[in-house]
């Protein structure tokens, strides 16, 4: 469900509402929220953290941070410290993490990634099913390109 900027502006008048997570790629809507409210804006789409930072957003509520949290923290910190070029470079380097999320419906790919990294995160509940061998191989490739998993046979 998308909440229109006008509604978010009304909600921003509630004293206990301090932030909003926007999980769509409408940058114009994000721009309006920032212009029309005093709310902190968080990207709900992992690949949009950097564009949201450019608009005045403060971070993200994301999935990929389970495997690249330190890198995302470094990107946000660099941007806040005025080094947009370094932040953009980190964002570009995170391309395989964004690609990983496209392998399969969430949380299938991220759980496969966490398992490959040695975290025992448990199985999925129906109707979700485990990643196929091909999907696990694609996830492995993303992790290897990120430099967080040593190249190993599939």
N, C-alpha and C positions, 0 to 999 in steps of 0.2 A: 504494500500500500504506500503510495506516495502522499506525503503531506505537503500541501501547497505552501509557498513562502508566506502568504497572507495568514494562514492558520498558525504557522510557526511563529510569526510575529505576535499574534495574539497570545500564544502559549508562553512566549518569552516574558510577558508581563507578570506571570506567576513567579513570586519571589524564590521559590525553590527550584525553578527550572534554570539550569546554568549552561547546558550544552545540548547539541543535537548531533546525531549520527545520520549522515545522508548516504544511503546505499545505492544510489543510482549515479549515472555518469553525466548528469545534466549540470555542467559547470556554470551555466547562466543562473540556474536555480541556486547553486551554492553561493554565487556572487551576490544574489539578491538577499539570501539569508544573512550573509555577513554585513551587507549594507543596511538592512532594515532592522537588525537586532543587535544586541550586545552579547549574543550567545557564542560560546566556543563551538566551532564546527569541526567534526571528526569525519574523515572519509570512511565509509563502510565498504568500499571496494578497494582492495589492496593496491591495485595499480594506480589509484588516484591520490595516494597520500601526497606525492610531490606536487601535482597540479593544485591540490587543495592548499598546500603550504603557500604556493605562489599567490593564491587568492586571499590568504589571511587565515586559513584553517590552522588547527593546532596539532593534528596527528590523525590517527586512524584506530578503528576498532576492527581488527583484521585477523585473518586465518594464517597467512604466511609467516607471521611473527612467531609461530610455534617453531619454525625452523631457521628463520633469519632475524630473530628479534634484535640481537646486538647491532646488526647492520642497519636495521630500520631506525633504531635509537640513534645511531651515529648520523644517519641521514637527517633526521629531524634536528638533532643538536647542531649539525653544520649549518643548516638553513637558519635556525634561530640565532646562531652566532654571526650571521651575515655572509656565509660562504655558500651562496646558491650554486656556484659552479661545482663545488665538491659534493653538495647534496644531489645535484643532477647526475653526477658521475656515479654515485652510489645507486641512485634510482635505476640508471641504465644497467649497472651490474646486477641488479636484482631481477632482470628480465627472466631468467630461468625459474625464479620463484613464482612469478606471475604466470608463466607457462605451466608450471606444475599444477596450479589450481584449475587449469583448463582440461587436465587429463581426464577427470571424471567428476561427477557431482560431489560437492562437499558433504561429508568429511572423508569420502573414500580415499582421495589422493593424499590428503594431508596425513591420514592415519597410516597409509602405506609409507610415506616419507618418514614419519616418526618411528615406525617399526624398523625401517632400514637404518636409521640413526641409532638404533639400540634401545629405544624407549618402548616399553611394553604398554601399549595403550588400549588393549582389549579389542574385541571384535565389534562388528556392526550389528545393528538390529534390523530385521526385515521392515520394510521392503528393500533396504540397502543390502548390497552384497560386497564381498571383498573385491579388491582390484584384481583384474585378470593378470596373467603373467606378462602380457604385452604392456599393460598399463603400469605394472610395477617396474618394468624395464624403462619405460619413458620417465617415470618418477626418478628412478636411479640416475638416468642421464641428466636430468635437471639438477639433482643434488651434486653430481660430479662437476657439472659446469659452474655451479656456485662455489665449488671448492670446499664443501663441507662433508663430502663423502669420498673417500679414496676410490679410485677406479678399481673395480673388481668385476669378475665375471658374473653375468646375470644368473 
